[in-house]
Amino acid sequence: MRPSRQNSKPAGASGSLRSKSMTTVSGLAPLAERPGDPGSGLSPLPEEGVDVLAVAIAPGPPGDRTVPEPRRGAVEAAVRYGIDVAARAEAAGITGKAGEHLVVEPPRGSADLPGKLIYLGVGDESHQSLRRAGASLARATFGARKIRMSVIDSMTPQAQQAFLEGFFLGGYRAPRTGLEKPAKPMAEQMEVTGLAPHALELAEISARAAWLARDLTNTSPDTATPEWIAAQSSAVAAAHGLDVEIRDPQALAAEGFGGLTAVGSGSANGPRLVRITYRPEGAGSEDRVVLVGKGITFDSGGISLKPRESMPAMKMDMAGSAVVLAAVQAAAELQLPFEVTGLLALAENALDGASYRPGDIVRIYNGTTVEIGNTDAEGRMVLADALAYAVQELKPSALIDVATLTGAAMLGLGKRHAALFGNNPQLLGAMEAAASSSGEPLWQLPLVPDYDYLLESATADLAHVAPVGAKAGAGAILAALFLEKFVDGTPWIHLDIAGPMEVSSDTHEYSKGATGFGARLLISFLRARAARTRAESA
C-alpha cells in the first residue's frame, strides 16, 4: 500500500475540523509603556469596538482573604466605571479565587465605556489557576465582539500560555445537529496587553489539537466509523504535509493484523489502521517517536455484551486515536526536529453472527496467539496489533500508546488522573514532567510480574484476560502487562485515559463531553524531547 504525500503548509496552519470558531487573539503593548494615551491600554475609544474589558483580582493576604487584591489595570478600570470593587466583591462573595468573576456595567450616560467590565479571579497565579481563569473568561464572554484585557500583562510566557490555553479550551462547545438554535460562539476577538507572541502561538497549537481530539471523540458513532476517522486523518495529513497510509479490512487480513480483524468482524463498518507521519525538513534527528491510539468507534462489548448503562459513553472509546492524531498534527505545527508517527487502530466492536467469540484463538501481527476470554476486552487486541507492527516495522526509540482501556483505572484513580505504566525510567520521568507542565495529571502504577500467571493459556501463547473466577483484581495492571508482551523491550509508555476522557459538565478548562485528555500531555512531552534534541546537537 503506497502512502500519499502532500505539500507542507506553514507551522500554525490548522487541520482542525472547527478551528475557525476560536477567538482571534492579538497583542498590545504593556500598560506601563503607554500611560496617558486615550486610545490605548484599558481606555479604548468607542470606534475600536471593544465591548468587554477584563482585569485581574487575586485573593488578599492570609489575614484578610475576603477582600481581593487588584492586579495591573484593575484600579484604573474601577475609577473609570466609578465603582467600589471591594464592596461589590464582598457583597457577591468574590474573593479572587481562580475562575471567579465579577461583572460590572458602566454607569448611565457612559456610552464611551465598554458595556461590560469583568474582574477575573486568578487565584495564586499558578499555571493551573491561570488555566481555570482563562476558561472562566471564555465562558463569561460568549457572543462578545472584542475583549480587551490586562489579566496576564507582562507575565512569563509560560504563565501567559497557560491562561490562553484555558481560554481557548474553556470556549469549546461540542458539535450539535438538529433544529435548535446554536449557542453563542466564543468572542470574535481578544486584545491582550503585554502579550508574548510565542506564548500565543504555543497556546493556539495546543488548543487546536485539543479541539480536534474533542470534535472527533464527541462525534456520534453513526458518523464516526473507522472509515470516517481514517478520512479525517487524511484531511489532517493534506493540511499539514504529512504522509498517510490507510489499511482497509482486506489489507489488514492479508497482512496478518489478527486483532483488528477479529474485533471488527461483527460490524458492517470494517476496521482500519491509519499510519500518519510527520517528518522534519532536512536530515533531522535519528530519534523516532511512535504514538499508538486505541480507536474503538463504538464498543457494544460484542458477544460479551455491555449493560445498557455502560453503552452511551462508548462512542468515546476511540479517544486514544483522536488524541494521537491531534498530537501528530501539533508535531507538524511545532516543526519538531525528529519523526513522529501516529498509528490509529480503528474498529467497531459490534455483535452479529460473524463476531469473534470467547474461546477463539487470534494471531496478532507478530505471530503471537491469544486466547479470547472476554470480547469486551477488545482494546488490548487492536493495540497489540499496532504495537507489534510499530516495533517490527518502524523501530521507534520511544513507543507510547494512549487508550480508554480499563474501568479499573477509573475506579482506582477517579476522573481526573490517567494511569501511567512503562518499562523505561527515563521515559516515565519525562512523561511525569510533561503531566506537570501541561496540567493533565498522571499517576504511575506498577507492572507487577507476579501477575503474569493470569495471562497463561493452555491453548495459545497468551490469555488476554484473567480466568473466570480468578478474582485477581488489578485490571488496569493486567491489561498493561498484556500490552507489554508486544513491545519487545522497546522503551514504552502506556496511558490509560478511561477516567479523564469525559466530563459531565463544564469543569475548569474541560467543556462538557470529551476532554481531549492526553493531547496537551503528549505535546508537552514532545516539546521537551525536542528541546533536549536541539540542545544535544548544538
Summary of the structure (lengths in Angstrom):
residues: 538
radius of gyration: 24.9
end to end distance: 38.2
largest distance: 84.7
contacts: 1987
relative contact order: 0.12
helix: 38%
strand: 19%
